[in-house]
């Protein structure tokens, strides 16, 4: 008996969605680990569950080091990707580091309840900001297949605005260098 072909769409039932995420997360982490060992590569994987919990994996290096390495690459080495605002990416990286540090403190129980609540709120805000960053980064993916025919026109308009803003910044920098 073979497997049933699963239609790729959002799972509506919260419990089923969480179970599917947990199983597939473990499979994805296993594949990332295998790829890092077999090909001797640096890899960083960051995921948020449907409930907002952070899951991450990195190979030989820390996630912060891999992202920092990407941020510090010269523009021509980024395989044609749009040069995003370096400071914005660095702030996101720093927030991720702070969130990781706070999670470690909370797991050690070394923080008072009121302080823990404030930290939980800050972690939640950072997770939301990171999710926004991830969504924006998807727009800059060089693969045209990443935009599906089902993508709402509002998302496409947002993508177009991001591209136009980025293009304007590049043109502005270019004109300043030519002067």
C-alpha positions in Angstrom: 0.0 0.0 0.0 1.5 3.4 -1.0 1.3 6.7 0.5 -1.6 9.1 -0.1 -0.7 12.1 -2.2 -1.0 15.1 0.2 -2.4 18.3 -1.3 -0.1 21.2 -0.4 -2.3 23.7 1.3 -2.7 25.1 4.8 -3.9 22.5 7.4 -7.0 24.0 9.0 -7.1 21.9 12.2 -4.7 23.4 14.8 -3.8 20.0 16.3 -3.1 18.4 13.0 -1.1 21.4 11.9 1.0 21.3 15.0 1.6 17.5 14.7 2.5 17.9 11.0 4.9 20.7 11.8 6.6 18.7 14.5 7.2 15.7 12.3 8.3 17.7 9.3 10.5 20.0 11.4 12.4 17.0 12.7 12.8 15.7 9.1 13.9 19.1 7.9 16.5 19.4 10.7 17.7 15.9 9.9 18.2 16.8 6.2 20.0 20.0 7.1 22.3 18.0 9.4 23.0 15.4 6.7 23.7 18.2 4.1 26.1 20.0 6.4 28.0 16.8 7.2 28.0 15.3 3.7 28.9 18.5 1.9 30.9 20.2 4.7 28.9 23.4 4.5 27.8 26.0 6.9 24.0 25.9 7.4 21.5 27.8 9.5 17.9 27.0 9.8 15.3 29.1 11.8 11.7 28.1 12.1 8.7 29.3 14.2 6.0 26.8 15.0 2.3 27.6 14.5 2.2 28.4 18.3 5.2 30.8 17.9 8.0 28.6 19.4 11.4 29.0 18.0 13.2 26.0 16.5 16.7 26.3 15.0 19.6 24.3 13.7 23.1 25.1 12.8 25.9 22.9 11.6 29.5 23.5 12.7 28.9 27.2 13.3 26.4 29.2 15.3 23.4 30.6 13.5 24.6 34.2 14.2 27.9 33.4 12.6 26.3 32.0 9.4 24.0 35.0 9.1 26.8 37.4 9.9 28.9 35.8 7.2 26.1 36.3 4.7 25.6 39.9 5.7 29.3 40.7 5.4 29.6 39.2 1.8 30.4 41.7 -0.9 27.3 42.5 -3.1 28.7 40.7 -6.2 29.2 37.4 -4.1 25.5 37.3 -3.1 24.5 35.5 -6.4 22.6 38.5 -7.7 20.5 39.0 -4.7 19.4 42.6 -3.9 21.7 44.2 -1.4 19.4 44.6 1.5 20.1 47.2 4.2 23.0 45.8 6.1 22.1 47.6 9.3 18.6 46.2 9.2 19.9 42.7 8.9 22.4 43.3 11.7 19.6 44.6 14.0 17.6 41.5 13.2 20.6 39.3 13.9 21.2 41.1 17.2 17.5 40.7 18.2 17.8 37.0 17.5 20.9 36.8 19.7 19.1 38.7 22.5 16.0 36.4 22.1 18.3 33.4 22.4 20.0 34.8 25.5 16.6 35.6 27.1 15.3 32.1 26.4 18.4 30.6 28.1 17.8 32.9 31.1 14.2 31.9 31.3 15.0 28.2 31.1 17.5 28.6 33.9 14.8 30.2 36.1 17.1 33.1 37.1 14.5 35.8 36.4 11.7 37.1 38.6 8.1 36.5 37.4 7.4 40.2 36.5 10.7 40.4 34.6 10.0 37.1 32.9 6.6 38.4 31.7 8.3 41.5 30.2 10.9 39.3 28.6 8.2 37.0 27.2 6.5 40.0 25.6 9.8 41.2 24.1 10.5 37.7 22.8 7.0 37.7 21.2 7.7 41.1 19.6 11.1 39.9 18.3 9.5 36.8 16.8 6.9 38.9 15.0 9.6 41.2 13.7 11.7 38.2 12.6 8.7 36.7 10.8 8.3 40.0 8.9 12.0 39.9 8.0 11.6 36.4 6.7 8.6 37.4 4.6 10.5 40.3 3.2 13.5 38.1 2.4 11.3 35.7 0.5 10.5 38.6 -1.9 14.1 38.9 -2.7 14.5 35.2 -3.6 16.0 35.0 -7.1 13.9 32.0 -8.0 10.8 33.2 -9.8 9.1 29.9 -8.8 8.9 31.3 -5.2 5.9 33.5 -6.2 3.0 31.2 -6.9 0.1 31.9 -9.2 -2.1 32.0 -6.0 -0.2 34.9 -4.5 -2.6 37.6 -3.6 -2.2 40.9 -5.6 -1.7 42.8 -2.4 1.4 40.7 -1.7 2.6 41.2 -5.2 2.1 44.9 -4.8 4.0 44.9 -1.6 6.8 43.0 -3.3 6.8 45.5 -6.2 7.0 48.4 -3.7 10.0 46.7 -1.9 11.7 46.2 -5.2 11.0 49.8 -6.3 12.3 51.2 -3.0 15.4 49.1 -3.2 16.0 50.1 -6.8 15.6 53.8 -5.8 18.2 53.3 -3.1 20.6 51.7 -5.5 20.1 54.4 -8.1 20.6 57.1 -5.4 23.9 55.5 -4.2 25.0 55.1 -7.8 24.4 58.7 -8.7 26.2 59.8 -5.5 29.3 57.7 -6.5 29.3 59.1 -10.0 29.3 62.7 -8.8 
